[in-house]
Each structure stands twice: as structure tokens, then as C-alpha cells.
Amino acid sequence: MVIQSRRVWLAGQFLAAQLEVEEGKIQAVRPYGTAAPDADYGDKRIVPGFIDLHTHGAYGFDTNDGEEEGLRRWQRRIPEEGVTSFLPTTVTQMPQVLIRALSNAAAVAETPGEGAEILGIHLEGPFLDMQYKGAQPPEAIAAPETEQFQIYQKAAKNWIRYITLAPEHDPDWALTRYCSRNGVAVSIGHSSASYEQALLGIANGASSMTHVFNGMTGFHHREPGLAGTALRVREVYGEIICDGRHVHPAALNNFFAAKGRDYTIMVTDSLRAKHCPPGGEYELGGHAVEVRENGLAYIKGTDTIAGSTLAMNRGLQILTEQAMVPFDAALNACTINPARCLGADRRKGRLRAGYDADIVVLEDSYDVCQTYCKGRAML
């Protein structure tokens, strides 16, 4: 198969080019018009597939449900927003619930189906801080324990590739070191850590920070906190929810300006309510959640934000058109940067010969015209 456009994202810029795709890989990249194309997208933008490292669910399904068909439906449909790879993300819950969810996600990941690829599992909690728990159920929050994590990883058949934890509660940073030494990216989040505690967490193996500005100590000029750490330590990845509501567009601009183009990661932190009818009531971690007119989800009867209904293509639009982030930095945040964070950047995140043919065709409106998952057209 050969597809082409006069705007193909290659080496950080658009070029008139065509991609030859076979057996799920990009076999060659050639000048526009070299061979007769199977699909000519004209002036539409062809970019790498999006990677979402932090997403709890969509289409009425939540990772904690532990139901195979719900997860497979999510896989099949999420390419509608340009996502070609993702990490199903858990919410803090009792061990038996998490073990079921992890076992289900691992089983689906091991027998790939149609749609977006599961690159691993994101374990968000239960090793979090009570004060900055956000919408995480307080009754299930636990102190970090390497032995308990090993139980979860066994249930997940080693598919946990990313963990959010509060390092200030990790005795001698034992779990942080264990995970970082065993192929699990450690992300600091839902944490009351000070700037100094965060630096020690990073020195002991943490390589990312979870939904920056949310669920963490804020920035003050005398107490930089975790938000200040995210801005200052530029070689540590920082997830950020780009719906324009969790983080104001001005703060998005500040974050990208401070962090640069190589360590920012766009995430949706989406809930089961995404792509469902508005106004419904849902559940997160055993607690009732309601979606309000502003598109945000809240713990019912409170003003505690419980997650988003953001689609990745709309996040990219918000970054570029509202936050005024340069297109290359915004696109990196949902392609090559999450791939690097996971160590998957030798096959994901770029349009390059030898890479997986994960490809998105975008209209100028940021609507998704077509998504290819390993060369298979999904829309």
C-alpha cells in the first residue's frame, strides 16, 4: 500500500512525500508522486499515531471493570481520535479489584485485536498521598510496598510499564528503585512531596510526573513544590491534560515554554464517560461521578475533578490554537515523547522506514480523516 500527501510530517517538518506500507511497517519513504498511490490525501496532514499514556476508559468502559469485551471495544474505537497506542490506566481500588483489572488488561494485550495497540498498563495508585488524592478513593490508598507491587505485576504478567506513586511515602525509595530497575517508568503524582523530596525521588529512579499541576503541590516562589519541579527539571517527562480546563491555556503555554519540545506528554486522563451522551452519571473507583456542562467529570455533589472526556485530536487543537504552543512541540507531546518515556521509540512515534505504520491523517480542522494502526485503515 502507498499513501501520500503534500504535507507528511518527517523529521520535524512537513514534506510532500509518500509512505510505502507493508506487513504493518513503513517500508520506505519517497518523494510525492514516485509511485501510483492507493490513497492520495492531497493537502491533508499525515502525522504519527497518537499515544495516550494515561486514560482510564471511554465508550462506557473503565479499566477497573476487568471486562474483556469492554476493553476490546475501546481498542477498536479509540483510533477515531487518532490514538494508535495506549496504556489502560487503573484507578486506586482494593487489591482484588486491581488484580482482576490487571489480569484482564494483560490477557487482552497478549492476544492483540483490531485497533490501537496496548503498550502496557499504567498503575495509577494505590500508592498515593491522602491529601492530594483528588478523585482517587481514600479507603483504598495504601503505603508503597514492593511486595504488593510484585503481586500486581504478577497478575499483570509483567505488563505494568508505568506507575504513578507518591515518593514521599516510599520508604527509602525502595519501590521507586525496584520499578525503575525492572522496566517500569515511575511517575510522581497525587503527591504532597516538596521540591527537595521530588528531586530525591528523581535521583532514585522517577522519570516522569503525572498530570502536572493537578494532584500535586503547587508552585510558590519560596516553595517550588512538585509543579516547580516539573518546570525546573527539564529532563524529566511531564504529563499534562490538555483540555484547557484542568490546566488553563496560559499555564499550558508556560509549561511547554519551560519544558521544551522533548519532555512534554499530552494525556487525556479520560473516563468511561468519554464518547458517551452528555449529562450522564458514571462511576470511578466505586464512587459516583457526574459529567457537567463544561465537559469535566466531578465526584458527584462536589467540585473535585474526577477526569476528562478529552479526545487526543482535540487536545492537539487546544495546544496549538488556544495555548499557542508551536505545532512541533504539541505533536511531539502525543507521539515521540510518550514513546521515548516508555522505551518504545525504536518503533513508535515517528514516520520513518522500519517503524510501525501507525499513521493519522488530519484535516485542518483537526478532525481525523483516517487512522492506520500498523497499516490497517480503521475508519
N, C-alpha and C positions, 0 to 999 in steps of 0.2 A: 504494500500500500504506500502511496505517495500523497502527502498533503502539503499544501503550500499557501503562503500569504506574502504580501509585500511588507508585513510587519511581524517578523518572527523574533522572539527575544533570545538573542545569542550574545554571550559574553558581555552582559550588562547594557545592551542596546538593541534597538530594533533594526533588522536587516531583511531585505527581500530574499527569501530563501524557501527551500522545500526540504521536508523530512521524509526519509525513506524508513518505513517501519515494517519489521517482520519479527515473528515469534516473540512479540511483547517488548522488543527493544528498538531503540533508534539505531538503525544500521549505518546511516550516512546522512550528512547534512550538505546540501548542494545549493548552488545559485538558483534563484527563482526561474522556473521555466526550463530547467535542464531536461526533465523527463515529463511525459504527459501525466498530469496529476489525477488521482482518484477523487480528490476534493480540493478545489481552489477557493480559499476563503477571502480572496480579494484584499481589502484593507483592514480586515478584522485582525485583532491582536492574537497571536499564538504565544502562550506563555507556559511555563512548567505547571504541573498539577499542584494544587494546594495541599498542605499537610497541617492537620489540626491536632496538636498535642494535648489539648485539654477540652474535652467535650463529653458531657455525661449522657447525652441522648438526643433524640429527635423522633418525630413521627409517632409519638405516644410511647416510645420505649426508653427505658433508663438502664444503664449498665448494671445497676444493682438488682434489676429484675431477674437476671440469670436465666433468660429465656432465649433459646437458640433462634427461633423464627423472628423475634423482635430485632435481634442484633443483625441477622441477615437482611431483613428489610431495610434497616438503617444503612448497611453496606451498599445495597443496591441503589438506594435513592440519593445518598449524600453527594454523588457526582453532579447532581442538579445544580449545586452551588460551586462546582469546580474542585471539590475535595477528591483527591485520588488516594490518599493515605491518612490514617488517623490512629489515635490511641483511645479506645474506650476507657472512660475515666470513672472510677468508683467514687462514692461519697462515704464518709465515715458512717459505719454501721457496726452492729455486733459481729463477732468473728464468724458465726455460722452463715450470716447473710453475705459477708465478703467472700468467704470460701466458695459459696455457690456461684456468686457472680464471677469470680476469677476462674473457676473451673469452666464455666460456660464460655467466657471470652477466649480462653485458651483452646477449647475444643473447636470453636469457630475459626480461630486464627490458623489452626493446624490443618484444617480442611478448607482452603480458600474457596470462596464462592464468587458470584458475579458482583462486580462493583469495586469499591475502594478497598485497598489493602490494609489490613490491621498490622501495624508495625510493632505492636506491643501493647501493654496495658499501663495506664497511669493510675497508680495507687495514691489517691488524694486522701490522706488520713489513714488510719485514725490517730496518728502520732502528731497531734496538733496542740496549739495553745488555747486554753479555755477563753481567755479574754478576747482573742481575735479569731474565734471560731466561725464568725459570720453565720451562714445558714447550716453549718455542719452540726449534726445532732450532739448536744453536750453529753448525753448519757452514754455515748459510745466512744468518746475521746479517751485515748489511753497513752501512757508513757511509752516512748520509743523503746523497743526491745528487739534485739537481733533475733532471738529465738522465735518470737511471734512473727516477725517478718519472714523468717525461713519457712514457717508453716504456710503463710500466704503464698510465698514463691513456689513452694511445692505444689499447692493447689493450682497455681497458675502455670505449672510446667515450665517455669523459668521465663514466662512471657512478660513479667513485670519488668519494664525497661525504664521507668521514670517514676519517682516517688516524691510527693510533697510532704515535708515534715518541718517541725519547729526545732531547730538545732539547740536552742537554749534548754530544752528538756531532754536532750540526748546525752546520757551520762558518758563523759569522756569522749563524746562524739563517736561512740562505738558503732552505731548503726549507720551513721554517715559514712564512716570509713569502709565498713563492710559492703555497703551498696556500691560505692564508687569503685571499689576494687573488684567487684563482681558484675560489671557491665550494666549497672543501674544508675541512670543520671539522677542526682539528688537536687531537688529544687526547694529552696527555702520559702515557706509560705504559711499562712494562718499562724503567724508568729509574733511574739512580743519582743523579739531579740533587739538589743541595742546595736548600734553601728559596730562596736568592738566585738560583740558576740557574733554578729554576722560575718565579720572578717575571719574569725576563728573557725566558723562553720565552713567557709570557703577554703580556708587553709587545710581543713581536714577532708575535703573532697566535694563539697557542694559546688555545682557548676551552673545553676540556674536559679531564678526566683519566680515564684508563682503569682500570677495576675497582679503585677506591680501596681502599687497604690491601694489595692484592695486587700483586706485581711492582713494588714501589717502595720507596724509602727510608722507614723508619718514623718515627713521632713520638717525639721526645725533648724534654724541656723546655728543653734548651740547643741542640738541633739539630732544628728542627721538621720538616725533610725534606719529601718530597712529601705524606705523609699530613697533616702540619701545614699545608701549603699548601692542600690540599683543604678543610680545616676553616676556615682563616683567610680565604681569598679567596672570598667567598660568591657573587660574580657570575660565577664560572667553573663550568661544569657538572661534575658528578662522577658517573660511572657507578659502580654498586655491585652486586655479585652478592648477591642476597637469598635464598640457600638456607639461611641460618642456620649454615653450616659454613665457607664461605670467609670469612665475617665473622660473629662472634658476635652474637646478637641485641642484647646490651648495646651493642656497638660500632655496630650499625646505628642504634640509638636515639640514640647520641651524635652520629653523623654527620648524621642528619636534624635533630636539635635545633640543631646548629651551622649547618647549611647553609640551613635554611628550606625552604619548600614549593615554590620556583620553580626550583631549580637541581640537584635530585637526579634521577638517571636510573637506574631499575631495568634491569639486563640479566641475561640468563641465562648468557652465555658457554658455551652448551651445545655438546656434541659430537655426533657421529653416533650415539652410544650412547643418546641421549635417545629415549624411547618404544620402546626395544628390550628384549628379555628381559634380566633382570639376570644378572650374573656373567660376561658375555662378555668377550672380548678384542678390542680395536679398534686403530686406528692414527690418529696425529695427527702431521702433518708428517713422515711417514716413520718415526716411532718407535712402538713397541708401547705400547698403553695398556690398562689393566685397570680395570674398574669394581668397586669393593668394596662390602661390605655397607652402608656408611654412605651409599651413593649417589653418592660422589665418584669421579671418574676420576683415575688416577695413571699417570705414566710407569712402565711395568712394572718391578717389582723395586726401586722407590724410593718415597720418601714425598713426591715432587714432585707437587703437584696439577696436573692437566692440563686441568681444566674441569669443567663441571657437567652434570647431567641435569635441571636445574630447568625446570619449566613456569611461565609467567608468572602464571597464576592462583594457583598455589601460592606464588609469591614475594609476591604481594599479601597472601595469607593470613598468611604468616610475618611480614611487616612489621607488620600490624595486630594480630595475636593473640599473637605472641611478642616482637617488638621494641617493641610498644606505640606504634607511630607513628600519629598521627592519620590517619583514613581519607582526608581530602582530600589530605594531603601524600603518602601512599602511592600514591593513584590518580594524582596529577599525575606521579609518577615514572615511570609506564608509559604515559602518554598525552600531555598537552600539553607536558611538559618535553622529551622527546625530539623532539617535533615542532618546538618552538622551536629546539632545538640544530641541527636540520637546515635551518631556514628553511622548514619545511612547515606552519607553524601557521596559515596562512590557509585551509587546507582539511582539516587533520588535527588530532586531539587534543581536539576538543570536540563536544558535541551542540548544534549551532547551525544555523539556517537558512542554506543556502548551502554548508555543509561536506559532505565525503564522508560517505555513510551507512555509516560503519564503527562498528558497534554490537555490544556484548556484553551478553547477559542472564545475570546471575549468580544462582545460588542462595545462600542464606545460608551454605551450606557452602563456598562459593567454587567449587563445580562450575560448569562452563559449560553453561547450558541451551541457548543458541543464540548464534551469531555471524553477523553480517551484514557481508559485505565489499562495500562500495559498493552496499548494499541487497539483496544476494543472500544468502539463507539458506544456510549452509554445513553445518549438522549435521542 
